[in-house]
Amino acid sequence: MLDATTRSGGTAEAPPRAAAGTFAAPAELSVPVSAGLAARGTRAVFSPWSRLSLLLVLLASAGAAVLLFEPQRLLAHGWPPQLGGAAAAAVFAAVYGLCTVAFVPRPLLNLAAGALFGSQLGLGTALTGTVLGAGLAFGLGRVLGQDALRPLLRGRWLTAADGQLSRHGFRSMLAVRLFPGVPFWAANYCAAVSRMGGVPFLAATALGSVPNTAAYAVAGARASAPTSPAFLVALACIAVPALAGTAVAWRKRHRLRLR
């Protein structure tokens, strides 16, 4: 009996055959293999150590940019004349935050804020930049560095600092900001690696940075009159918390030794 194709006058095409000595893999098998390779590649790219490497590259690039553009020249040459008022303060706050992520010391930036904008506007600008820079560093450290660095928290000092920040985050960070001694960038990244929450971290940073930032802003604004009472009071407000922070740190160190 003729099939339907023959009866209709058509010709039936034979299915293609694989060449001799070769094996034609079904198309369905290639899909899971490709998906597995893609999944392994994604895990490698987003692994904890890959993210930590990216963080180190970003920080190194930021430090190189600071060395290249030298933001400290603002103290000598002043702010560009085409920027003034609120626009200048907003730009300076953004630059302030980025500079703190790139390890520029905050005292230098606070002095610049006071010298460029005066005591009151300089204080507001410096505080805004402080919170912005702290939040940026905390976010980068939490997303890119926490998973890789937490397993390395060994030893008495590191575990004690991690436990203090994780259990008493707001109180501990408030003390760090009120009594300077720990570098600003180091406190940011230590908090990011710990289990401290972001909201307590930013709240403690904003509240605890007010006295020290205000002292530096006033000193920067009155730097042209170093014998004025305001300048001398500002210097005292800078020195007293620093000495108190040193005494507290020494006491904590002695207690850890006794354990």
C-alpha positions as CSV (number, residue, x, y, z in Angstrom):
1,M,0.0,0.0,0.0
2,L,1.3,3.4,-0.9
3,D,1.5,6.0,1.8
4,A,-0.2,9.4,1.7
5,T,2.8,11.2,0.4
6,T,3.2,8.8,-2.5
7,R,-0.5,9.0,-3.4
8,S,-0.4,12.8,-3.4
9,G,2.6,12.7,-5.8
10,G,5.2,14.0,-3.3
11,T,8.4,12.4,-2.3
12,A,9.3,11.4,1.2
13,E,12.5,12.7,2.7
14,A,14.7,10.4,4.7
15,P,15.8,11.7,8.1
16,P,19.5,12.8,8.2
17,R,21.9,10.2,9.4
18,A,25.0,10.8,11.4
19,A,28.3,10.3,9.7
20,A,30.1,7.0,10.3
21,G,32.2,6.9,13.4
22,T,30.5,9.9,15.0
23,F,27.9,10.3,17.8
24,A,25.3,12.9,17.5
25,A,24.4,14.1,21.0
26,P,20.7,15.0,21.5
27,A,20.1,18.7,21.7
28,E,18.4,18.3,25.0
29,L,21.7,17.2,26.7
30,S,23.6,20.4,25.8
31,V,21.2,22.7,27.7
32,P,21.9,21.4,31.2
33,V,25.7,21.4,30.5
34,S,25.6,25.0,29.4
35,A,23.4,26.0,32.4
36,G,25.8,24.2,34.8
37,L,28.8,26.1,33.3
38,A,27.0,29.4,33.6
39,A,26.0,28.7,37.2
40,R,29.6,27.8,38.2
41,G,30.9,31.0,36.4
42,T,28.3,33.1,38.3
43,R,29.3,31.6,41.6
44,A,33.0,32.2,40.9
45,V,32.4,35.9,39.9
46,F,30.2,36.6,43.0
47,S,32.1,34.5,45.4
48,P,33.2,36.2,48.7
49,W,36.9,36.5,47.7
50,S,36.0,37.9,44.3
51,R,33.9,40.6,45.9
52,L,36.6,41.3,48.4
53,S,39.1,41.7,45.5
54,L,36.7,44.1,43.9
55,L,36.5,46.1,47.1
56,L,40.3,46.3,47.3
57,V,40.5,47.5,43.7
58,L,37.9,50.2,44.3
59,L,39.7,51.4,47.4
60,A,43.1,51.4,45.7
61,S,41.6,53.4,42.8
62,A,40.0,55.9,45.2
63,G,43.3,56.4,47.0
64,A,45.1,56.9,43.6
65,A,42.5,59.5,42.6
66,V,43.1,61.4,45.9
67,L,46.8,61.4,45.3
68,L,46.3,62.6,41.7
69,F,43.8,65.4,42.3
70,E,45.1,66.5,45.8
71,P,41.9,67.8,47.4
72,Q,44.0,69.3,50.2
73,R,44.8,72.2,47.8
74,L,41.4,73.6,48.8
75,L,43.0,74.9,52.0
76,A,45.6,76.8,50.0
77,H,43.7,77.9,46.9
78,G,40.1,78.1,48.2
79,W,36.9,77.0,46.5
80,P,36.3,77.6,42.8
81,P,34.7,81.1,42.4
82,Q,32.0,79.8,40.1
83,L,30.5,77.7,42.9
84,G,28.9,79.4,45.8
85,G,26.3,79.1,48.5
86,A,24.2,75.9,48.8
87,A,25.5,74.5,45.6
88,A,29.1,74.7,46.8
89,A,28.2,73.2,50.1
90,A,26.4,70.3,48.4
91,V,29.3,69.6,46.1
92,F,31.8,69.8,49.0
93,A,29.7,67.4,51.1
94,A,29.8,64.8,48.2
95,V,33.5,65.3,47.8
96,Y,34.0,65.0,51.5
97,G,32.2,61.7,51.6
98,L,34.2,60.2,48.7
99,C,37.4,61.4,50.3
100,T,36.7,59.7,53.6
101,V,36.2,56.4,51.7
102,A,39.6,57.0,50.1
103,F,41.2,57.3,53.5
104,V,41.6,61.1,53.6
105,P,41.8,62.2,57.3
106,R,38.6,63.8,58.5
107,P,40.3,66.5,60.6
108,L,41.8,67.9,57.3
109,L,38.4,67.9,55.7
110,N,36.7,69.5,58.7
111,L,39.2,72.3,58.8
112,A,38.6,72.9,55.1
113,A,34.9,73.0,55.7
114,G,35.2,75.6,58.4
115,A,37.7,77.7,56.4
116,L,35.6,77.7,53.2
117,F,32.1,78.0,54.6
118,G,32.4,79.4,58.2
119,S,31.5,77.8,61.4
120,Q,27.8,77.0,61.0
121,L,27.5,76.1,57.3
122,G,30.9,74.4,57.6
123,L,29.6,72.2,60.4
124,G,26.5,71.2,58.5
125,T,28.5,70.5,55.4
126,A,31.1,68.4,57.2
127,L,28.4,66.4,59.1
128,T,26.6,65.7,55.9
129,G,29.8,64.5,54.3
130,T,30.6,62.4,57.3
131,V,27.3,60.5,57.3
132,L,27.5,60.1,53.5
133,G,31.1,58.7,53.6
134,A,30.3,56.4,56.5
135,G,27.2,55.0,54.8
136,L,29.1,54.5,51.6
137,A,32.0,52.7,53.3
138,F,29.6,50.6,55.4
139,G,27.6,49.5,52.4
140,L,30.7,48.6,50.4
141,G,32.2,46.7,53.3
142,R,29.0,44.9,54.1
143,V,28.2,43.8,50.5
144,L,31.8,43.2,49.2
145,G,33.8,42.3,52.3
146,Q,31.8,40.8,55.1
147,D,31.4,37.2,53.8
148,A,35.1,36.9,53.1
149,L,36.4,38.6,56.3
150,R,34.1,37.2,59.0
151,P,35.7,33.7,59.0
152,L,39.1,35.4,59.6
153,L,38.0,37.1,62.9
154,R,40.2,35.1,65.2
155,G,42.2,36.1,68.2
156,R,41.2,37.8,71.4
157,W,41.3,41.4,70.1
158,L,39.3,40.8,66.9
159,T,36.7,38.6,68.5
160,A,36.2,41.1,71.4
161,A,35.8,44.0,69.0
162,D,33.4,42.1,66.8
163,G,31.3,41.0,69.7
164,Q,31.1,44.5,71.1
165,L,30.0,46.0,67.8
166,S,27.6,43.2,67.1
167,R,25.9,43.2,70.5
168,H,26.1,46.9,71.4
169,G,26.4,48.5,68.0
170,F,24.9,52.0,68.7
171,R,26.6,52.5,72.1
172,S,30.0,51.2,70.9
173,M,30.0,53.3,67.7
174,L,28.8,56.4,69.6
175,A,31.8,56.0,71.9
176,V,34.2,55.6,69.0
177,R,32.9,58.8,67.3
178,L,32.9,60.8,70.6
179,F,36.4,59.8,71.6
180,P,38.5,59.9,68.5
181,G,41.4,57.5,68.3
182,V,40.3,54.8,65.9
183,P,40.6,56.1,62.3
184,F,37.3,57.0,60.7
185,W,37.7,54.5,57.8
186,A,38.8,51.7,60.1
187,A,35.7,52.1,62.3
188,N,33.5,52.1,59.2
189,Y,34.8,48.9,57.8
190,C,35.0,47.1,61.2
191,A,31.3,47.9,61.7
192,A,30.5,46.6,58.2
193,V,32.2,43.3,58.9
194,S,30.4,42.9,62.2
195,R,26.7,42.1,62.5
196,M,25.9,45.7,63.5
197,G,22.8,47.2,61.8
198,G,23.0,50.0,59.3
199,V,20.5,52.3,61.0
200,P,22.2,52.3,64.4
201,F,25.6,52.8,62.7
202,L,24.5,55.9,60.8
203,A,22.6,57.3,63.8
204,A,25.6,56.9,66.1
205,T,27.9,58.4,63.5
206,A,25.7,61.4,63.0
207,L,25.3,62.0,66.7
208,G,28.7,61.2,67.9
209,S,30.6,63.2,65.2
210,V,28.9,66.5,66.2
211,P,31.3,67.7,69.0
212,N,34.6,66.9,67.2
213,T,33.4,68.1,63.8
214,A,32.2,71.4,65.3
215,A,35.5,71.9,67.0
216,Y,37.5,71.5,63.8
217,A,35.0,73.6,61.8
218,V,35.4,76.5,64.3
219,A,39.1,76.1,64.3
220,G,39.2,76.2,60.5
221,A,36.9,79.3,60.4
222,R,39.0,81.1,63.0
223,A,42.4,80.0,61.8
224,S,43.3,83.5,60.7
225,A,43.1,84.6,64.4
226,P,44.9,81.8,66.4
227,T,44.8,83.8,69.6
228,S,41.0,84.4,69.6
229,P,39.0,82.8,72.4
230,A,36.9,80.8,69.9
231,F,40.0,79.3,68.3
232,L,41.5,78.4,71.7
233,V,38.2,76.8,72.9
234,A,38.1,74.8,69.7
235,L,41.6,73.5,70.2
236,A,40.7,72.5,73.8
237,C,37.6,70.7,72.5
238,I,39.8,68.8,70.1
239,A,42.5,67.9,72.7
240,V,40.3,66.8,75.6
241,P,38.3,64.1,73.8
242,A,41.5,62.8,72.2
243,L,43.1,62.5,75.6
244,A,40.0,60.9,77.1
245,G,39.8,58.4,74.2
246,T,43.4,57.5,74.8
247,A,42.8,56.9,78.5
248,V,39.7,54.7,77.8
249,A,41.6,52.7,75.2
250,W,44.4,52.1,77.6
251,R,42.0,51.0,80.3
252,K,40.3,48.5,78.0
253,R,43.6,47.2,76.9
254,H,44.6,46.6,80.5
255,R,41.4,44.7,81.1
256,L,41.9,42.5,78.1
257,R,45.3,41.6,79.3
258,L,43.9,40.4,82.7
259,R,41.5,38.0,81.0
